[in-house]
Amino acid sequence: WLEREQLITGDGSVTIMARQLVNAIMLPFSTLPHGHFRPGAPLVGTPMVVFVAIGLAAATIWCLRRRFFPIALGFWITTVGLAFTDGPPQTNRYTPAAPFLAILAVLGILVLVTILIGLLNAPKVPVLLVATAITIGLTGWHLNFTFRDDRQIAIYSDVNTELANVMARQIEPMGPDPVVYLAGSPRIYYYGFSNVPYIAPHATGIDVTEPWSAEMPLPALDSPTVFVFIPERLSELEIVQTWFPTGTREDHMLPSGELLYTSYTIP
């Protein structure tokens, strides 16, 4: 990778690695995140970025003090290690830094509290109440961003992963040994995502690689059965409905309103 970058950019290896290190250091603040988690910059979220910056500065300046040394050491080892991986900074490789970022945010809040109370003689109780409110607000903001933001697929997923998750959660409560016929190839396969057998371990998945047709032998229905169709193969549902007219159709949608997949369940 480094040799290829030198050919593409015309820069030397030292220049490239220096740029990598700067990008890794600035990943929480301004570097555009790449990889599995792509929330945009700043990575830590706009409400928290100032507190993380203050906490990082404090931990780094006072790194030789016992209480700050493990925080600074853990963060900087992770950051330098990230700089020595190929490509732009990948957030999945930055995962070990996540607890340090949270600790640095808390440290940043405490530094501000100490300055206001200890140096500026601000009233202690109001300052602590504001600091508590900020902490609760940051927690609520991140919970909403992680679980409720309507851009979840763009931020940390993709359509196939979303399909696998929703399908698995649909199957999981269906009772003993359901069978799933997935008409998803060539885009998606049942066991191509380990989260499906992890969430619904009692289900059996069967990939329907050839389009359903009237000439095919009818599948045996020995247990609860779900036929799943991605939008590109939805026209095949009519054949299954002809065979088993008592099933229940359900359209599963993306947050954007687009069709994720259609299921046809026979209990």
N, C-alpha and C positions, 0 to 999 in steps of 0.2 A: 504493500500500500504506500509506504513512504517513498519508494522508488518511483511509483506511478505519479504521486503528488509532485515530486521534483520535476518530472517531465511535463506535467500539465501546467504547473504554476511558474516554472523557471526559478523557483526559490531553492535555497539550500536546506539541508535537513535540520540545521539548527533553527533557522527562521520558521520552518513549518512546525517544529515541535514547540517553539515559543508561542506561536499562534494557537496551537492546540491547548497549551497550558492556560493561556489567557481565556480562551473560550470555556475551558473547564471551570476556571475560577469564577467566571461571570455567569455560569449556567443558571444559578438561582435568580439572577438579577436581570440580565439583558440578552444573553445568548439564546437564540431561537432553539427550543428543544426539538430533538429528533428521537426516533425510536418508538417504543410501544406506547409511551405516554406523551402526548403532543398538545399540551394545554396552551401553548404560546408563551411569550415572555411577559412578565417574569414568571419563572417556573413556580416559585413559592406562592404566587398570587399577589395581586396588587395590594390588598389590605395588610399583608404581612411583610412585604419586602423591606420596609424601613427598619422594622424590628430585627429581622435577620441580619441586615447589614450592620446595625449597631452591635448586635451580639457577636457577630464574627469579628468585628474590629476589636471588641473587648477581649474575647477569648484569645485572639492572636497576640495582642499587645501584652497581655498578662499570662501568656502560655506557660511561663516557668513557675507560676503559682500552682500549688497542688490541685486546687478545685477546678482550674481551667485547663490544666495540661491534658487530661484524657479527651476532653471535648475538642480542643484544638488539634491534637494528634489524630484522632479519628477522622475529623473532617478533612484535614489536609492530606492524609494518606489516601483517602477515597478520591479526592480531587486530583491529586497527582497521578494516581492509578488510572483514572478516567482519561487523562491527557495522553496516556500511552496506549490507548486503544485506537483502532483505525476508524477513519471517517469522522464526521462531525459528532459532537457529544451525544451519546445515546442514553436516554433516560433510564432504560432498563439496566444499563451498566452502572447507573448512579444510585440504584436502590439503597445500598448501604448507607448513603448520606442522609436518607430520609429522617431517621431519629435525631441526627445531629442538627438538621435544619429546624426541627421542632424545638430542640433544646436551645438553639441559638436565638430563636424568636422569644422564648421565655427570658433568656438572659438579656436580650435587648430591652424588654419591658422593665426588667429589674434595674438595669442601668439607668433608665430614664427616671424610675421611681426614686432611686438613690440620689440622683442629681437634684431632683425637685425637692425632696425632703431634706437631704443632708446638706446640700450646697445652697439652695435657694430658699430654704426655710418655708416651703409650702406646707399648708396644713396636711397632716398625715392621713387623717381619715378620708377626706375627699380624694386625695391622690390614690389611695389604695382602692377606693370604690371605682374610680375611673379605670385603674389598671385591671381590676376584676371584670368590669364591663367590656373592656377591650379584649381580654382573653376569651370571654364567653362569645363575643361577637366574631372573633377569628375562628373559633371552633364551629359556630353555626354556619359561617360562610363556607368553610371547607367541606363540611358535611353536605351542604346543599350543592356545592360545585361537584363533589364526587358522585353523589347518588341521584341528584335531581336535575342537573343541567341538561337541557335538551340537545346538547351537542355531544353526547357521550360517545357516539360512534366516531365522530371526527377527532375527539380528544384521545381516547385510549382503546379504541376497538375498530372493528370493521364489520361489514354486513354479514359475512360468513360466521364470524365469532358470535355476533348478536343472534343469528339464527340458531346456532348450536345451543347457546344459553337458554333462549326462550323455549326451544323444542324440548330440551332436557327438563326444564321446570314444568312444562306441560305434562311430560310423561311421568315424572317422579311420583305424583300422588295417585297414579292410576290403579294401584293394586298389584297383585302378584303377577309377575312375568308378562308384561305387555310386549307386543311385537310392533316394531316400527318399520314400515316400508318407506324408505326415503328416496323420492325421485328428485335427486339433487345433482347427479353427475352431469357434466364433468366439472361443475363448479364446486361442489361440496360433497363430502362422503361422511357417513355416520361416524366411523371410528377415526376420522381425520382430526377430530378434536377430542382430546382426553377429558375435557370438562363434561362431555355428554355421559360416558360411562361412570364418571365420578359422581355426578349429580343424580343419575338414574341407573345405579349399578344392576338393578334387577331386570332391566329391559333388554330385549334383543333387537339389534338393529340390522336391517337388511337393505343394502344399496341396490336400487333398481337402475341398473346401468343402461338397459335398453328401454325405450319408451313403452308404456303400457299399451297393449293393443287387444282387440277383441279375440284374436287368435290364441292368445296366451292361456295356459291353464289357470283356473281360478286359484288364488292363494287360499290355503287352509286357514280357517279362523278358529283356532283351538284356544285362544286366550284373547283378552282385550287387544284390539288392533288399531293402529293409527297409520293412515296413509298421509305422507307429507309431500307437498309439491312446492318447489320453488316457482317464482312467477314465470320463468321461461318454459316450464313444463306443466303449467296449470291446465292446459287443454286436455291433458290425459285424465284429469279428474272425472270427466264425463263417463269414461269407460268404467272406472271403479264404481261410480254411482249406479251405473246400469246393472252391475253385478250385485251390489249390496245397497239397495235403495233406502235402507233404514238407518244409515249412518248420519252423523251430525257434522256439518261443515262449519269451519271457523277460520276467518281471515285474521292473521296476526300482522300488525302494522308496525312500522318504524315510527319513532317520535316525529319524523317529518311528514307522516301521513302516507308514505309509500308502503306498498305491500311487501312484507318480509317473507311470508310463506303462507300457504293454506293447508289446513289439516282436515282430514276426514276420518272421524272416529267411529268405530263399531265396538260397542261395549260387550 
